[in-house]
Amino acid sequence: MRMVTLTEETREHLLENLLKRSPQSYGAYEERVAKIVEDVRLRGDDAVFEYTEKFDNARICADNIRVTEAEIKEAYRLADPALIDVIRKALVNIRAYHEKQKKYSWFDSESGILLGQKVTPLSRVGVYVPGGKAVYPSSVLMNIVPAKVAGVEKIVMTTPCSAEGKVNPNTLVAAKEAGADEIYKAGGAQAIAALAFGTQTIPKVDKIVGPGNIYVALAKKAVYGFVNIDSIAGPSEILVLADEGANPRYVAADLLSQAEHDEMASAILITDSRKLAEAVSLEVDRFVEKLSRKEIIRASLDQFGYILIAENLNAAIDAANEIASEHLEIMTENPFDVMTKIKNAGAIFLGPYSSEPLGDYFAGPNHILPTNGTARFFSPLSVDDFVKKSSIVYYSREALEAVHTQIETFAKAEQLTAHANSIQVRFE
């Protein structure tokens, strides 16, 4: 891996390079995606079927687009029983974590005034599940569980199928175990548009969540406003913050755990120890040779892999906050102390035995996280993403009478005389 001394100049260069990975910079694809989205909006199922045949070589029609119970039963026969067992155990942890995020309606009353907030689950949510370079049943769990915990009435999942019209069995098992209500064989921008506008077979939803390729990301961007979305996710990334005492093999292994996702993934180590930096670089080279996705890893590291050597740990922490990585591992002498100084990160992993894949699969926190520096203002997917909040206001006549002239004064100052009249008329 390339080693760079951390300075103001090198930090700016790194941030510029990382931003090239953002879906916001892929303008060349937007026109194509916009045409697909508009076609599905106008023609519904016919457009979805045509694009599915064009892009996935699968002939889908109204009779077979929805996954049947028979197909789900077949998936259970095909899936590895050991994986099914792990999915069920992971679900226990994921549900327990998200149950703690639940918000409840509240009301305060005093002297003829009642104020409050009513929390209502969304009615229908669409979950998009990729089916291209890799299949991620773990993401199925992470998208569906918080929606179920929130109390969403209907969860509609879409995912690409094979040319034979089959959905990956592991994906189907994960969806069934997590609680998907309906599953449709549709992928890409056409699936996002179908969820946003509804077709003859796929119902319109209130919100769309889930990762996908650049076409999926840009389609979510295009339909935002017609429906809500979770985020416009970019490629995966990891940042390891480590001092001289860190185990270089652990650091190297964890960097590569994200570099293998795709060629646009980013893996960064920031350390105040040149000795550790050199040791990690050697371990990376050793590991890459025996990993199955070595070509993807090499491309990722060549483009977006860095070992940054900082003057001290505080400078390393400052850089980590500026990068605002999706995943941040802290492997320092006192990771809990360092954690208190971290302002920007999607998920924070503390110590040598809390490696990023623990969060991906099993620990319980959601692994749908903000990318491309958006951890500065976005949060992980949570139960909050699947509810809406309504303000509640009640005043008795006596309570309003005590303040009505103040409200009228405010309205008149804004030259909104109908506002003022709406209050005044009650006391004439």
VENGIFEN-V333456 format. One record per backbone hydrogen bond with DSSP energy under -1.0 kcal/mol. NH is the residue of the N-H (numbers start at 1). CO is the residue of the C=O. E is the energy in kcal/mol with one decimal. If there is no record, write none. Layout:
nh=<NH/NH>
co=<CO/CO>
e=<E/E>
//
This chain:
nh=<4/6/11/12/13/14/15/16/17/18/19/21/22/25/26/29/33/34/35/36/37/38/39/40/41/42/43/44/46/48/49/50/51/52/53/54/55/56/58/64/65/67/72/73/74/75/76/77/78/79/84/85/86/87/88/89/90/91/92/93/94/95/96/97/98/99/101/102/106/108/110/113/114/115/116/117/118/120/122/125/126/127/128/129/140/141/142/143/144/145/148/149/150/152/153/154/156/157/158/159/162/165/172/173/174/175/176/177/178/179/180/181/182/184/185/186/192/193/194/195/196/197/198/199/205/206/208/209/217/218/219/220/221/222/223/225/226/227/228/230/238/239/240/241/242/243/246/251/252/253/254/255/256/257/259/260/261/265/266/268/269/270/271/277/278/279/280/281/282/283/284/285/286/287/288/289/290/291/294/297/298/299/300/301/302/303/304/305/306/307/308/309/310/316/317/318/319/320/321/322/323/324/328/329/330/331/338/339/340/341/342/346/347/349/351/354/358/359/360/361/362/363/374/376/377/378/381/385/386/387/388/390/392/394/396/400/401/402/403/404/407/408/409/410/411/412/413/415/416/420/421/422/423/424/425/426/427>
co=<307/309/7/8/9/10/11/12/13/14/15/18/19/22/23/26/29/30/31/32/33/34/35/36/37/38/39/40/43/44/45/46/47/48/49/50/51/52/52/61/61/183/68/69/70/71/72/73/74/75/80/81/82/83/84/85/86/87/88/89/90/91/92/93/94/95/98/99/117/115/113/110/394/108/392/106/390/388/386/154/207/156/209/158/136/137/138/139/140/141/144/145/146/147/122/123/125/182/127/184/166/162/168/169/170/171/172/173/174/175/175/155/155/157/65/184/188/189/190/191/192/193/194/202/195/124/228/126/213/214/215/216/217/218/219/227/223/223/206/208/266/327/268/329/270/331/243/247/248/249/250/251/252/253/255/256/258/262/236/238/306/240/308/273/274/275/276/277/278/279/280/281/282/283/284/285/287/288/291/293/294/295/296/297/298/299/300/301/267/2/269/4/271/312/313/314/315/316/317/318/319/320/347/239/349/241/334/335/336/338/339/325/326/328/330/351/355/356/356/357/358/358/371/373/374/374/368/382/383/384/120/118/116/114/112/396/397/398/400/400/403/404/405/406/407/408/409/412/411/416/417/418/419/420/421/423/424>
e=<-2.9/-3.0/-2.3/-1.9/-2.2/-2.3/-2.3/-2.2/-2.2/-2.6/-1.9/-1.8/-1.6/-2.0/-1.5/-1.6/-2.3/-2.9/-1.8/-1.7/-2.7/-2.4/-2.2/-2.4/-2.1/-2.0/-3.0/-2.2/-1.1/-1.8/-3.1/-2.1/-2.6/-2.1/-2.0/-2.3/-3.0/-1.9/-1.3/-1.1/-1.3/-2.9/-1.8/-2.5/-2.1/-1.9/-1.7/-1.4/-1.7/-2.4/-2.1/-2.2/-2.0/-2.8/-2.1/-2.0/-2.9/-2.3/-1.2/-1.3/-2.7/-2.8/-2.1/-2.2/-2.2/-2.4/-1.5/-1.2/-1.9/-3.5/-2.5/-1.2/-2.9/-2.8/-1.9/-2.5/-3.3/-2.7/-2.4/-2.3/-3.3/-3.0/-3.1/-2.4/-1.0/-1.7/-2.1/-1.8/-2.1/-2.5/-2.4/-2.9/-2.0/-2.3/-1.1/-2.0/-3.1/-3.2/-2.4/-2.0/-2.9/-2.2/-1.9/-2.6/-2.2/-2.2/-2.5/-2.8/-2.2/-1.8/-2.7/-1.9/-1.8/-2.9/-2.9/-1.5/-1.4/-2.4/-2.0/-2.1/-2.1/-2.5/-2.2/-3.0/-2.6/-2.9/-2.2/-2.7/-2.7/-2.5/-1.9/-2.4/-1.8/-2.1/-1.9/-2.5/-1.9/-1.7/-2.4/-1.5/-2.0/-2.2/-2.9/-3.3/-2.2/-1.6/-2.0/-2.2/-2.5/-2.5/-2.3/-2.2/-2.1/-1.1/-1.6/-1.6/-1.7/-1.9/-2.0/-2.3/-2.3/-2.9/-2.4/-2.1/-2.6/-2.0/-2.9/-2.1/-1.8/-2.1/-2.5/-1.8/-1.9/-2.7/-2.6/-1.1/-1.6/-1.3/-1.0/-2.4/-2.7/-2.0/-2.5/-2.8/-2.7/-1.8/-3.2/-1.6/-1.9/-1.9/-3.5/-2.8/-3.2/-1.8/-2.5/-2.3/-2.0/-2.2/-2.3/-1.7/-2.4/-2.1/-2.6/-2.6/-3.0/-3.1/-1.9/-2.4/-1.0/-1.9/-1.3/-2.2/-1.6/-2.9/-2.5/-1.2/-1.8/-1.1/-1.7/-1.9/-2.1/-2.5/-2.0/-1.5/-1.9/-2.7/-2.6/-1.5/-2.1/-1.1/-2.6/-2.7/-2.6/-2.1/-2.2/-2.3/-2.5/-1.4/-1.3/-1.2/-1.8/-2.3/-2.1/-1.9/-2.4/-2.6/-1.8/-1.5/-2.5/-1.8/-2.7/-2.0/-1.0/-2.8/-2.8/-1.2/-2.4>
//
